Amino acid sequence: MGTAFACTGSSTVANASTGVIVSPVRDAETVAPSTREADAIAEAVRTSPYTAQVPANEYKVAGTALASSDPSWAYTELHPTVEDLDRAEGVLHRTDGGWKLVQLGTYEVGCGVAPSAVLEDFGLECPPADAADAEGADSASPA
């Protein structure tokens, strides 16, 4: 069984020395990271428990961008280099300990972990906070 990495968008500009793609993918309010920051973000992805089961040579970190509202948050994509993986999106946060991948996935990435202004910067959409509560209430009602 393969690992699923999936997301939308595409990236086109790669850093010649590292191969890390650093141009923003979305038409959103983002800032391109410096080469040093892009390298640190890519390393955080590669060393994360979320990617531990996938060899680092089976994907490339791409489309890295920082939120303009709070550049301690980053968005990136994982592009597979093998056929049995799909693409994924990741949201990272920089603290005193450095960059950390806080969420990786294919749907509603960033929801529940990143501030709403950051999600807006990255063009990420989440369901309304009360949507789950409303669905649960509806399903609990007698028919």
C-alpha positions as CSV (number, residue, x, y, z in Angstrom):
1,M,0.0,0.0,0.0
2,G,1.4,3.4,-0.9
3,T,1.4,6.6,1.1
4,A,-1.0,9.3,0.0
5,F,0.4,12.8,-0.6
6,A,-2.1,15.1,-2.4
7,C,-2.6,18.8,-2.9
8,T,-3.4,21.3,-5.6
9,G,-1.3,23.9,-7.3
10,S,2.1,23.8,-9.0
11,S,5.5,25.3,-8.4
12,T,8.0,26.2,-11.0
13,V,11.1,27.9,-9.5
14,A,13.8,25.7,-7.8
15,N,16.9,26.8,-5.9
16,A,19.8,25.5,-8.0
17,S,22.0,24.6,-5.0
18,T,19.4,22.6,-3.0
19,G,16.6,21.7,-5.4
20,V,14.1,23.2,-3.0
21,I,11.3,25.1,-4.7
22,V,10.6,28.3,-2.9
23,S,8.1,30.2,-5.0
24,P,4.6,30.5,-3.7
25,V,2.0,28.4,-5.5
26,R,-1.2,30.1,-4.5
27,D,-2.5,33.6,-5.4
28,A,-2.5,34.5,-1.7
29,E,-0.8,36.9,0.7
30,T,2.6,35.1,1.1
31,V,6.2,35.9,1.4
32,A,9.0,33.8,-0.3
33,P,11.4,32.5,2.3
34,S,15.1,33.1,2.2
35,T,17.2,30.2,0.9
36,R,18.3,29.5,4.5
37,E,14.7,29.4,5.7
38,A,13.6,27.2,2.8
39,D,16.3,24.8,3.6
40,A,15.4,24.7,7.3
41,I,11.7,24.2,6.4
42,A,12.6,21.3,4.0
43,E,14.8,19.7,6.7
44,A,11.9,20.0,9.2
45,V,9.7,18.2,6.7
46,R,12.2,15.4,6.1
47,T,12.9,14.8,9.8
48,S,9.2,15.0,10.9
49,P,7.4,12.0,12.4
50,Y,4.7,12.7,9.8
51,T,7.1,11.8,7.0
52,A,9.2,9.1,8.8
53,Q,7.7,6.2,6.9
54,V,8.5,7.8,3.5
55,P,12.2,7.9,2.3
56,A,13.2,11.5,1.7
57,N,14.3,10.7,-1.9
58,E,10.7,9.7,-2.8
59,Y,9.4,13.3,-2.6
60,K,10.5,16.9,-3.1
61,V,9.6,19.8,-0.9
62,A,8.1,22.5,-3.1
63,G,6.0,25.7,-3.2
64,T,7.2,26.9,0.2
65,A,5.8,30.2,1.3
66,L,5.6,32.2,4.5
67,A,2.4,33.8,5.8
68,S,2.5,37.6,5.4
69,S,0.3,38.0,8.5
70,D,2.7,36.0,10.6
71,P,6.0,34.7,9.0
72,S,6.5,32.1,11.7
73,W,4.0,30.0,9.7
74,A,4.9,28.3,6.5
75,Y,3.0,26.3,3.8
76,T,4.7,23.8,1.6
77,E,3.9,20.9,-0.7
78,L,5.4,17.5,-1.0
79,H,5.8,16.4,-4.6
80,P,6.4,12.6,-5.1
81,T,9.3,11.4,-7.2
82,V,7.9,7.9,-7.4
83,E,4.6,6.6,-8.8
84,D,3.0,5.1,-5.6
85,L,2.8,8.4,-3.8
86,D,0.4,11.3,-4.2
87,R,1.1,15.0,-3.4
88,A,0.5,16.5,0.1
89,E,0.3,19.9,1.7
90,G,2.1,20.8,4.9
91,V,1.8,23.6,7.4
92,L,4.8,24.4,9.6
93,H,5.4,26.7,12.6
94,R,8.6,28.2,13.7
95,T,9.2,28.5,17.4
96,D,12.4,29.0,19.5
97,G,13.2,25.4,18.7
98,G,13.1,26.0,14.9
99,W,10.6,24.9,12.2
100,K,8.2,22.0,13.0
101,L,5.8,20.3,10.6
102,V,2.5,20.6,12.5
103,Q,0.1,19.2,10.0
104,L,0.5,17.2,6.7
105,G,-2.3,16.0,4.6
106,T,-4.5,16.2,1.6
107,Y,-7.6,17.9,2.8
108,E,-8.4,20.8,5.2
109,V,-4.6,21.1,6.0
110,G,-4.0,23.8,8.6
111,C,-7.5,23.6,10.0
112,G,-7.5,23.7,13.8
113,V,-3.8,24.4,14.1
114,A,-3.0,27.7,12.3
115,P,-4.6,31.1,13.0
116,S,-7.4,32.1,10.6
117,A,-5.3,35.0,9.2
118,V,-2.5,32.5,8.3
119,L,-5.0,30.2,6.6
120,E,-6.3,33.1,4.6
121,D,-2.7,34.1,3.6
122,F,-2.2,30.5,2.2
123,G,-5.6,30.3,0.6
124,L,-6.5,27.3,2.7
125,E,-10.2,26.7,3.5
126,C,-11.7,25.1,6.5
127,P,-15.3,24.3,7.4
128,P,-17.0,26.6,9.9
129,A,-16.0,25.8,13.5
130,D,-19.6,24.9,14.3
131,A,-20.2,22.7,11.2
132,A,-19.2,19.5,13.1
133,D,-21.4,20.4,16.0
134,A,-24.4,21.0,13.7
135,E,-23.9,17.7,11.9
136,G,-23.7,15.8,15.2
137,A,-26.9,17.5,16.4
138,D,-28.7,16.7,13.2
139,S,-27.7,13.0,13.2
140,A,-28.7,12.7,16.9
141,S,-32.3,14.0,16.3
142,P,-35.1,11.4,16.0
143,A,-36.4,10.9,12.5
